[in-house]
């Protein structure tokens, strides 16, 4: 059921060799496909496994007070952080989306990327148990735990980290204009951060326009 490239991708980034391929396929499947089995239930489970795994790591590796631990936990398990990690491993192209969701930029949607990331953790837990799922989290979140930047960030990820680091609201993306025929459409997107400013970019897909707007914002304000 899983193609060879997706199977290799999962083994590399989850540390698990899929046994129940239907389970892992569901973890990658968005509701827009119309398929009955999708990632929603696994995302619910993975969210809890992620929280416990990160809380355990923080408790064992930090002597900070409860309030500071809670603050770090919330940041490390946020949808924004999940999406950042999903982008870094190239999860987007592996997700199974309906045509409309893909055309709307679902492959780079923070919400969808974050949910599928958690669903994969849920699949690992379901098939292998807590220790394997925790090891998956520790591997994927290693650079984030240590505050390492690693390779150059995707512009949207870099902007999210910038806003979090500067205690600003998360960036908001808005489609300003869509022009041209369907085969050569052009999208203009504006990204804004409250009390900081905004930036725009135009591209042949909404996803690329959002990326360009984030890059322009960082050039102006980062």
N, C-alpha and C positions, 0 to 999 in steps of 0.2 A: 504493500500500500504506500509506503514511503519511498520516494525515489532515492537513488544512490547518493546524490549530493546532499539531500536533506538529512539522510541517515548519518552520513559522515559529519555533517555540521553538528548534529545533536550529540554524537559521541565526543567530538572535540570540545564542545562548550558545556555540556552537562556532566561529562564523566560517566555517563550511563550508555550502555548499548541497548537500544529499545527492544523490549521483548514483546510487549503488546503494542503493535504498530498503530492500531486504531486509537489507543489512548493518546499517544503522542501526536497523531494526526489531529485529534480533537483539540489538543492544546494549542495547535497552530491555526485553528479554524475560527474565523469571525462569523458572527450571526448573519452577516450580509450575504453569505453564500447560500442561505436557505437550508442548510443541512441541520438536521435535528440535533446532532451532537456537535457542540462547539466548546470554546474555551471557558465559558462562564463559570461552571461549577468548579473546574480545576483552578481558575483564578481565585475564587473564594478560598479554597484550601491553601493554595500557594502563598497567599497574602499572610495567612497565619503562620505558616512554616517559616517564611522569610522573617517575620517579626521576631519569632522565638530564636531563630539562628543568629540574627544580628544582636539581639539582647544578650544572648549567651556570650557572644564574642566580646561585647562591650564590658560585661561584668568581669570576664576573665582577664581583660587586657587594659582596664582602666580603673583607677581608684577615685574617680570623680564622684561627686555627690549625685543623689538620685535625680535632682532637677536637671543637671547638665547631661546625665546619661539619657534621660527622656528626650531632651532636646536633640541630641545626636541621633538617637534611635529614629525619631520622627523624620529627620533629614535623610537618613540612610535608607529608609524603607519607602520614601515618598514615590509617587508615580513619576515625578520628574527624574529622580535618580534611577529608577527602573528603566525608564526610557533612554537615559544616557548610556547605560550599560548595554541595553538592547541595540542601540545604534553602533556602539563600539565593536560588537561581535558580528554585525551585519545581519541582524534578525529580520529586518523589514522584508527583503525579497523572499524569505522562507515562509512568511505568513500567508494563509489562504484567505483571500478577500473576494467579495463579490465585485463585479465590474464597477458599479457605481462608487463603492467605498474606495476602490483603488484609484478611480479617476478623481475622486475628491481629495486625494493625498493621504489615504489611510495607511499607506506603507510607511509614512513618516509621522503619523499621528502619535502624539505623546500618550494619549489615553490608550490607544490600541497597543502600542509597543509595550507600555507598562503592564497592561493586563496580560498580554501573551507571555511576557517575561515571568510573571507570577504563575501563570498557568503551567509553564514548563517546570517550575519548581514543584508545583502540585503534582504533576505527572511523575516526576522523579520520586517524590515522597510516596505516592500511591504504589509505585512499582518496586521501589528499593528500600523504603523506610526512612526514618528521620536522619540517621547518620549520613546516608548518601546524599540526601537533600541538603543537609547542612554543609557537607563538603562542597557541593555544587555552589552554594551561596558564597562560601568562604573563598572559593577560587575566582568566581566572577566579580566579587566585591573587593578583592584584595587591594587593588590600587586605591579604591575609594576609601577603604578603612585607613590606609596609610597617608591619605591626602596627596597621592601622586597624580600627576597630570597625564603621564604616559604619552601616547602619540597625540598628534594634533587633534583637537576636539572638532566634531561636527559643529558648524556655526550655531545651530539651534541649541546644542548641548552647552557650548561655551557661553551663550547668552543666559541660559538657565542658571548655570553655575555663577555667573557674574551677578545676576539679580539676587541669588541666595546669599552670596558672599557679602553683598552690600545691603542686605536686609531690605530689599525692595520686593514689591509684588511680582509675581510671575509675569513674563511677557505675554501680551495679548496680540493675536494675529487676526487681521481683518482683510477680507477680499475687497479691494477698492474698485476694480474694474476687470471685466472679462470682455475681450474684443476678438474680432477675426472669426473666420469659419472654423468649424469643428476640427478640420484636418490641420489647421495652423493657428489654433487659438493662442491668445496671449493673456496672461494673468498678471495683474498688478496687486501686490499684497503690501499692507502696512503693518509693521510691528511697533507696538508702543509699550513703554514701561511707565507706570504712574509716577508723576513728579520728576521724570527724567527727560523724556523726549520720544521721538518716533523716527522711523526710517522706512523707505519704500524700495521695492525692487520689482522688475517685470521679467517674466520668463515664459517659456512655452508650457509649463505645468504649474499648478498651484504649489506643489511641493518644492519645486526649484525656486519659485518666487519667494516662498517663506524662507528658504535657506539664504537666498540673496539678501533679503531684508534683514535677517539676523546678522549677516556678515557686515552689511552697511551700518547697522546700529552699533556694532562693536567697534567699527572703524571710527565712528563719530563720538561715541561716549565711553567705550571700554578702556 
